[in-house]
Amino acid sequence: MSGEALPFQVIYTGKTPASLPTSSAPNYTKAKKELKFRFEHSENDTYWSTIGTMQSYVTNILAPYFESHHQRLGLPEQLCVWQIDAWSVHRSLEFCSWM
């Protein structure tokens, strides 16, 4: 509700970092350093979210966002609400148990 856009997570098909853009790609450094994009491979043959990419999103993008606003506003410890699409990975027992 702050109106702030969170860093973008890009998921590529592939099982190794070789499927990701190279560091010499145009604007790669700006995307990674300034905009804090997350370039991730799915570790399978699709570009769909997996338990691993979802955990990475929560750990590296969502939780730091909540924590920075929590500290900046000097709020007491509290729960946060995250509304997401209902994709199969979001509803999986593994992801729901991890969250």
Contacts in CASP RR format, 6 or more apart in sequence:
PFRMAT RR
TARGET T0000
AUTHOR 0000-0000-0000
METHOD contacts of the structure
MODEL  1
MSGEALPFQVIYTGKTPASLPTSSAPNYTKAKKELKFRFEHSENDTYWST
IGTMQSYVTNILAPYFESHHQRLGLPEQLCVWQIDAWSVHRSLEFCSWM
2 69 0 8 1.000
4 65 0 8 1.000
6 61 0 8 1.000
6 62 0 8 1.000
6 65 0 8 1.000
7 35 0 8 1.000
7 36 0 8 1.000
7 37 0 8 1.000
7 38 0 8 1.000
7 61 0 8 1.000
8 35 0 8 1.000
8 37 0 8 1.000
8 38 0 8 1.000
9 37 0 8 1.000
9 38 0 8 1.000
9 40 0 8 1.000
9 53 0 8 1.000
9 56 0 8 1.000
9 57 0 8 1.000
9 61 0 8 1.000
10 37 0 8 1.000
10 38 0 8 1.000
10 39 0 8 1.000
10 40 0 8 1.000
11 40 0 8 1.000
11 41 0 8 1.000
11 42 0 8 1.000
11 47 0 8 1.000
11 48 0 8 1.000
11 49 0 8 1.000
11 53 0 8 1.000
12 19 0 8 1.000
12 20 0 8 1.000
12 39 0 8 1.000
12 40 0 8 1.000
12 41 0 8 1.000
12 42 0 8 1.000
12 47 0 8 1.000
13 19 0 8 1.000
13 41 0 8 1.000
13 42 0 8 1.000
13 44 0 8 1.000
13 45 0 8 1.000
13 46 0 8 1.000
13 47 0 8 1.000
14 41 0 8 1.000
14 42 0 8 1.000
14 43 0 8 1.000
14 44 0 8 1.000
14 45 0 8 1.000
15 41 0 8 1.000
15 43 0 8 1.000
15 44 0 8 1.000
16 41 0 8 1.000
17 41 0 8 1.000
19 41 0 8 1.000
20 39 0 8 1.000
20 40 0 8 1.000
20 41 0 8 1.000
21 28 0 8 1.000
21 39 0 8 1.000
22 28 0 8 1.000
23 29 0 8 1.000
31 37 0 8 1.000
31 39 0 8 1.000
32 39 0 8 1.000
36 61 0 8 1.000
38 56 0 8 1.000
38 57 0 8 1.000
38 60 0 8 1.000
38 61 0 8 1.000
40 53 0 8 1.000
40 56 0 8 1.000
42 48 0 8 1.000
42 49 0 8 1.000
42 50 0 8 1.000
42 53 0 8 1.000
43 50 0 8 1.000
43 52 0 8 1.000
44 50 0 8 1.000
48 87 0 8 1.000
48 89 0 8 1.000
49 57 0 8 1.000
49 87 0 8 1.000
49 89 0 8 1.000
49 90 0 8 1.000
50 89 0 8 1.000
51 89 0 8 1.000
51 92 0 8 1.000
51 94 0 8 1.000
51 95 0 8 1.000
51 98 0 8 1.000
54 89 0 8 1.000
54 90 0 8 1.000
54 95 0 8 1.000
55 95 0 8 1.000
55 98 0 8 1.000
58 99 0 8 1.000
62 82 0 8 1.000
66 80 0 8 1.000
70 77 0 8 1.000
70 78 0 8 1.000
84 90 0 8 1.000
89 95 0 8 1.000
END
